[in-house]
């Protein structure tokens, strides 16, 4: 009964929205969200087509709703095409949610290699601000992949930094860097921040300089050093 009532309200909302003088992307995003939450993916596709026909703008939220709907139905082909479009769009800044949704879809259809690739891209997007949520994504995904090494590294690194065991955290980063061609900037940034908080400013500067020389630092590294 609750679902029926909600569906009727959604239809009424949809009908009213179509006669609004100004139909911004926020209105369509609201409708897309409701369709997605109720599993009305056919209606979601129709609405997306309407947006395209009427040249209604979109944003990352719009694209993530679509991406999640394809992921939920394991429509790997459409999901893959949309993901490529998002990555190539100069107006779109990818976030961890995008890669996490796609990675989970690949896991459901037993394509672990593709899931692993997306998780590595997700790691590159992690910042100090988003690390908590991103860590939760990664821990759950690596557990599903059965990747014990990655899972253990993330857990131990978190424990070391929380306990101010800088030496232990540094060893984990060194092992990580020796195992992969790239290392997400989050771990080095956390080390810089931890050294600053302990008053080891010279050590933090030295490590930042090392990152710069290897070409692995970014603006966030210097922001951490400046505010640490």
N, C-alpha and C positions, 0 to 999 in steps of 0.2 A: 504493500500500500504506500509506503514511504517513497519507494522508487518511482511509482506511478505519479504521485503528487509532484515529486521533483522533476520528472520528465515533462509533466504538463506545464509547470512553471517555466522550465527551460524553453519550451515551445512558445509560450506567451512572451517571454523575454526576447526571444529571437524575432518574433513578429513585430514587436514594438521597436526593436533596435533598427529594423530595416526602414522605418519611416522617420528616423531621426535625421535632422538636417545635417548634422555633423557626425560622421561615423569614423572616428579615429581608430587607430590600431588597438587601443586599449579595450574598446568595445568588442572587437573581434577576438582579442586574446581571452577576454572573459568567457565568451561563448565557446571558444576552442577548449579552454580549460574544463568547462562543465561537460562538454561532449567527451573529452578524454577521460575524466573521472568516472563517467557513467559507462564507458566502453562503447560509446556510439561513434565508432571510427568511420563508418560510411558517411554520417552526417558531418563529421570533422573534415573529411576529404571534400565534400561538396562546398563547405564554407571556405576552405583553402582555395578551391577553384574560383569561387566568387571573388575572393580577395584579388586573385591574379587578373581576372577579367576586368575588374573595376579599378585596377592599379592602386589598390590599398597598400600602403607601406607595411613593412614588417620590422621586427627587431629580434634580438637574440631570444627573448622569451617566446615569441611566435615560433621560431625555428626549433627551439627545444621542446615545445609541446608536440610539434610534428615528429621530431626525432624520437621522442618517447613513445608516441603512438605506434610508430613503425617497429620500435624495439619491443613493445608490449605484445605485438602480434607476430613477432619474429619475421617481419617482412624485411629480410636482410638486403635484398636488392635495392629497394627504395630508400632504406636507411643509409646504405653505403653511398648512394648517389647524393642524398641530401647532405651527408657528412662532408663529402668532397666539395660540394657547393659552398657550404659554410666556411670551410677552411680556405677556399679561394676568394671568398667575398671580402674585399678590403674594408667594408663597413661593419663586419662582424668580428668580434673579439671572442674567441672560443673560451669556454670555461670548463671547470672540472665536471659539472653536471652533464654536459654534452658527451664527453668521452666516457664517463661512467655508464650512462644509459646505453651507449653503443657497445661498450665492452661487455656489459651484462647480457645483451642480446646475443652476442657472439658466443658467450659461455653457454647460453641456453641451447643453442644449436650445435654445440660441441665443436667450436672453432677456436680452441685456446690460443693458437698462435696469433690470430688477428686480435683477440682480446688483450693479449700481452702487449702487442704493439700500441694499442690505444691507451693502455695503462701507463706505458712509458711516456706517452705524450702528455697524459694527465699529470705525471710527476713534474714535468717541465713547467707546468702552470701554477704549481703550488707556491703560495706566498705565506709570510708569517700570519697574515690576516685570515687566510683560508685554510691553514694547515690542519686545524682540528677536524673540519668536515672532510677535507681531502684524505686525511689519514684514515678516517672511518670508511670511506669508499675503498681505499686501497687495501686495508686490512681485510675487509669482507671479500673483495675480489681475489686477492692473492690466496685467501683461504679456500675459495671456490676452485681456483686453479690448482690447488695442491702445491703451490710454490712455497715450500717450507723455508728456503733460504731468504727470499724476499720478506716473507712474513716475520721471520725471526729478526732480521735486520731492523725493520721498522719498530718492532716491539722493544728491542734492546736499546736502540737509539733514543727512543722516547724515555725509557727508564733512566738512561745515563744522563740526559740533559736535565731531567726533573730532579735528579739527585746531585746535580752539579759535578758529575763525573766527566769532566771535560776530556781527560785523557782517553777514557773508554769510548766516548763519542767520536773522538778524532780517529781512533783505530777503525771504527765501523765505517767512517767516511773513506778512509784510505783503502779498506777492503772493497768497498763499493766501487770506487774509482778504478781499481785495478781489475775489477770483474766486468765493467761495462765501458763502452766508448764515451758515454756521457753520464753525468751525474746531475740529478735535479738540484737547482740552486737553493732549495729549501734547507737541506742539511748544512751546507757551508754557511748560509745566513744564520742558522740557529747557533752554530759554533761561534760566529762573530759576536752575536748578541749575548751569548752565555759568557764569553770572555770579557765583554764590556761590563756586564753586571757584576762580575767578580773583581773588577778593577784592573784586569789584565789588558789595558788599552794597547800597549805596545805589541802584545801577542795578537790582538785583534787586527791591528794595522798590518802587521807582518803577514798574517793569513790572507787579508784582503788583497795585499800586494801580490801574493802568490797566485791568487785567483785571477787577478788582472793580467799577470804575465802569461798565464795559461789560456787566457781568453774566455774564462768561464764566469767572470763576474758580470753583473748587470747593475742597473740603476738602484735596484732594491738593496744590493749589497752595501753600497755607499750610504744609502738612507739609514740602514741598520747601524752602520758605524757612526754616522753623525748623530743619531738619536740615542744610541746605546749608552 
